[in-house]
Amino acid sequence: MELDAVRTFVAVIEAGRFQAAADELGITQQAASKRVAALERRLGVKLFVRTAQAVRLTVDGQALLPHARELLRAAERATAAVTPGRRPLRVDVVNRRVAAAHLLHAFYQRHPGIELDVVALTGAHAGSALAEITAGTLDATFRSLRDSAGRVPDGLRAARVIDDRHQLLVGPRHPLANAASVPLAELAGHAIWMPGLSEPEPVGYYQDLAKAFGLTIDTIGPSFGVEALLAEIADSTRLATFVGEGSRYLWPESYDLRRISVVDPTPVYPHSVIWRADNPHPVLADFLGYLRTGYRAETGDDVWAPAWAR
């Protein structure tokens, strides 16, 4: 069914006359009549009865009208979905609890009128996310770019925008529960539990961290969700896990969980934002500017980042 014919059909009803509809559409009356005639042939029914003063719908025309209007609304939504400046900015934050998600939320709070589509491609390889950027199905994603040492394919751009400091999360009966901070080297004697961690980038990062400081980071076992993890940490005298300073978790007050700063040095997880160089979406430029303005690189002897991130 030709959308131009459907649009003309609706315009004739709303204007009351073929000439008035043609004027509104910027076509001749003859062209409007041909469009409606083609639609009638396509459907095998008469849609209008012409009178001296106006036109009126037949029974079949009345049946078609609400569906025709819905077709035009659907076409408008489809056009808006792929039109820069009209479609939502689509950003992958990987996980809705981490620093990238909260930065995007803060940006939205500053610009509440923007259209935004927040995506969390948890478990997706960096290569898959970058392929979506290249294809235009995503406008931006946050990745460490560990495997490529910060490099991205031709046509893409990347900028380091987050250095997320690590904290240790423990329950109230853990030996470190009352510590204000803990030196990283002292964690070699404690079990760091991160079950179900499978994404190559964070797995690689924690392998680098464990190797550098002799840590035991256990990722074996299924993940039953963050709520189950927090409950087990709260009830344990020996289990702990790493969380980012910029991550947000909620738990019952009875858990009495403690977030302890890791120092001497503090490990930081690097995040880069990746986008397509020729992406014209106007909100993207504002978002990238916001990220760059707020970024403070974590450097010095008091922080640690893996060699590929330096």
Secondary structure, DSSP 8 states (H G I E B T S, - for coil): --HHHHHHHHHHHHHSSHHHHHHHHTS-HHHHHHHHHHHHHHHTS--EEE-SS-EEE-HHHHHHHHHHHHHHHHHHHHHHHTSTTTS-EEEE-SSTTSHHHHHHHHHHHH-TTS-EEEE--TT--HHHHHHHHHHTS-SEEEE--TTTTT---TTEEEEEEEEEEEEEEE-TTSTTTT-SEEEGGGGGGSEEE-TT---HHHHHHHHHHHHHHT-EEE--S----HHHHHHHHHH-SSEEEEEETT------GGG--EEEEEESSEEEEEEEEEEETT---HHHHHHHHHHHHH-----STTEE--GGG-
